[in-house]
Amino acid sequence: MNLLKEKTSLKKLLSNILSTTTGIYSIAVKNLTTSQQLTITPVRLRSASLIKIFIMIEAFRQADLGQLNLAEEQLILAADQVGGAGPLEVVPPGTKQTWYQLIELMITESDNTATNILINKISQGAINATIRSLGCHDTTLQRKMMDFTSAEQGLENYTSVTDITSVLEKLYFHRCLSPKRDQEMLNILKNQQDRCKIPQGLPEEIIVANKTGELDGVEHDAGIVYHPDNPFIITIMTEALPDAIKGQAIIAELTKTVYHNLHTMD
């Protein structure tokens, strides 16, 4: 069997889908059984909410060090509340959430208020130090969520399909923080409420641990797909999309194609 030819076959199927649309699509697929990987346009892009994966990792790291008590409650102040995503935008000021609940909301609901409270607590510097320790050279946190003034000044958050795939692989094999913490993080990712991209392209019974991200012209999704025979990671990042709904549909179609043709990487 010609491995290169077979691997290119899946790549060609994905490229054929991309030829029908416009915008930038950056893709990484990693077969977690064989370790084979393919990438299409692996470039550094605005991270949107994919950066929240790294914030979660740093929060649990600090919890393990005794620097963050996950059971401790935090008041949600009016000054903390921002829009964009998540239920905490509209809760009455003074509502209490534990740090663990804030982490869950940051991931499963992509709650921006929870995210910014966590950044304030664990610090941007600590998050970036952990990003570097994970070997993620394309990833940086430079601003809070919904801080578009900083974004206009060039302080943007970035990552790549290469970095995201690498950290998801570490979580899957329990090589990120510890087996216990890594499994906790995977369980949170499995409770993702946004199902309109990667999960939409899969059979309903397939478990996915994923994180989405959106900005104007941006639709991201990255996840571990628990395929019964060959679990795999698929990370899709985009930029300059003219139509968000079509972008979501393309991500679902790309995922469906990988799911049914993963064997062509063997």
N, C-alpha and C positions, 0 to 999 in steps of 0.2 A: 504494500500500500504506500502510495506517495503522500507522505504527511503534509508536505508543503501544498500540494495540489488540493488535498482535502480541506486543509485549513483555509486556503484561499477561497474555496467553494462557499463556506459560510460567509466569509468577508464579502464575496461577490453578491450573495443574496441580500446582505444588509446594504451594500452600496447601491443595488438596484432600487431598493425602497427609497433611499436618500435622493436618488436621481429624480424622484417625482415631486420633490418639495424644495423649498428655499430656506435660507438660514444656515447657521453653523450647527452641526451635530458632531459632538465628540463622544466616542463610545469605547468602553473597555469591557471585555467579557473574559472571565477566568473560570475554567473548569476546575472545581475544587477536588475532583477525583484524580485527574491526570496532571494538574498544574499547568496545562496549556492555556495560553492567553492570546487574544487578538485585540488590536486597537485600531481605531479609525480616528484620525485627526486628534491625537492626544495633546491638546494645548491647554494652557492656563486660562481659566475663565472666571468671571464673577461667580462666587460660590452660592449666592443666595442662602437659603437655609441649610444647605449641606454642611456649612460650618458648624452647625449645632451638634453634629456628631462629636466633634473635637471638644466642644464645651462640656458635653456629657462625660467624656472620658476624663477630663481634668477635674470635674466635680467629684467623680467617684475616686479618683486618685487622692484628692485632698481628704475625702471621707476616710479612706484607708489609713491616712497619716494622722487622723484625729483632728484635722483642721476644719472639718465641716461635719456637723451633726445632722445627718439626713432626717432625723425625726423632729428636729427643732422647727418651730413654726415661725413664719415670716409674715409680717403685715404687708398687705398690698396697698400702697399709698397712691393717691391720685396722680402724684408726680411720676410714678412708675409706669402708668398705664399708657400704652401705645397701641396703635391699630395694626392692620395688615393681616393678622391671623391670630386665632386663639380666643378662648372665652374670657380670659382675665381682663381684657380691654373694657368689659362692661360690668364687671362685678362691683358691688358697693365698696368704696375705699374703706380700709380696715378689715377686709376679708383676710382670713389667715390660710396659708398653705405651708405645708412642710417643704423642706428643701427637696425631699424625694418627689413629692407631688409636682414641684416646679420643674424638675428634670423630666418627669413623665410628660407634662403638658408641653414642654419645649419640643419634645420629639413627636409624640403622638398627635398633637394638635398644631404643632409648629408655632406655639404661643410666643409672640415677640415680647410681651411684657415679662413672662417668666424668664426668657432668655436674657433680657437686659438686667434683671435682678440678679441672676446668676453671674453674669459678667462682673457686675459691681462687687459681688461677694468674693469670687475666686480670682479675679483680676485678669485683665487682658494679657499682661506680661506672662503670667503663669500658664495661660492657655497656649500662647505662642511658644513657650519653652517646651511644653509637652508635644506640641505639633512637631517641633524640630527633633525631639527625642524619638519620635515615631518614624523619622526619616522622610517626612513629607515636605519636600523642598518647594513645592508649588503653592503651598497653603499658608495663608496668613490672615489673622483677624486684626483689622485696623479701625473698625467702627462698630457701634451698637446697631441693633435692628431699627429700621425706620429713620436712621440718622442720615437723611439725604443731603443735608448741608455738608457733612464731612465727605460724603461720596462725591459731591460736586467739586470739592477741594482736592480730590484725588486719593482720599483715604477710603479705599474699597477693600472688601473681603474677597479673597481669591482661593481657588483650589483647582484640582484637575482630576480627570477620571483615573489617572494613574495613582494619585495619592489616596483617593476615596476607596478605590479597589484594594489597595494595599492595607488600609486600616480595617476594612470589612473582613479581609482575609485573616488578619490578626485576631479579630473578635471571634470569627468562626472557629479557629483552631485554638482559642483560649490562650493567645500569646500576646495579649495587649496589656492588661493589668494583672489579672489572676483568673483562674478558671471560674471562681464564684462571681466575681464582678463582671467578667466578660459575658457570662451567661445571663446575668441580670440585664445588661445592656442589650443583648440580643432579644430578650423577652420584651423589653420596652419597644424595640424596633418592630417586633412582630405585631404590636398593637397599633401600628400606624393607622390612622383613620382616613388618610387620603389614599384612595384606591383607584384613582382614575388614570394612572399611567402604567407602571410595571405590572401591578396585579391585574389590571384590565386585560392584559394580553395573555393571561395564564388560565388554566382550568381552575374553577372555583375552589377546589379542595386543596390546591397547592399553597403551602405556607410560604410567606415572604416576610423577611425582616428588612424594612426599607425606610428611607428618608427622602422626602421630596424637597423641592425648592422652587420658588417663583419670584421673578421680578418682571418689569416691563420687557417684553421680548425674550424672556427666559423661562424655560420649563426644564427642570432637572428631576431625575429620580435615580436612586442608587439602592441596590438591595441584594440580599442573599436569597436566592430562589432554591427552596428545599425540594428540588427534583428528586423523585424516588430512587432513581438510579445514578444520576450525575448532578449533585448540587452544584450550583454555579453562582458567581457574582456577575451582575450586569450593572454598569454605571453609564448613564446617559446624561450628558450636559449639553446645553444649547445656548445659542446667542443669536440675536437679530431675527427672531421669529416674527413673521407678519401676523400670525394667527395662533393664539394660545391653544384654542380647542383643537385645531389641526395638529399642533405640536404634540399635544397629549396623545392624540390618536396615533401619530407616527411612533411615539415611544412605545405604545402598547403593541403596535404592529412589529416593531423591531424585536421586542421581548418575545412575542409569539414565535417569530422566526427562529430566534436563538433556542427557545425551548424545544422546538420540533426538529432542529437541525444541529444540536450540540454535538451529536455523534460525528459530524463531519470534521470536528477538530481532532479526532483520534487518528 
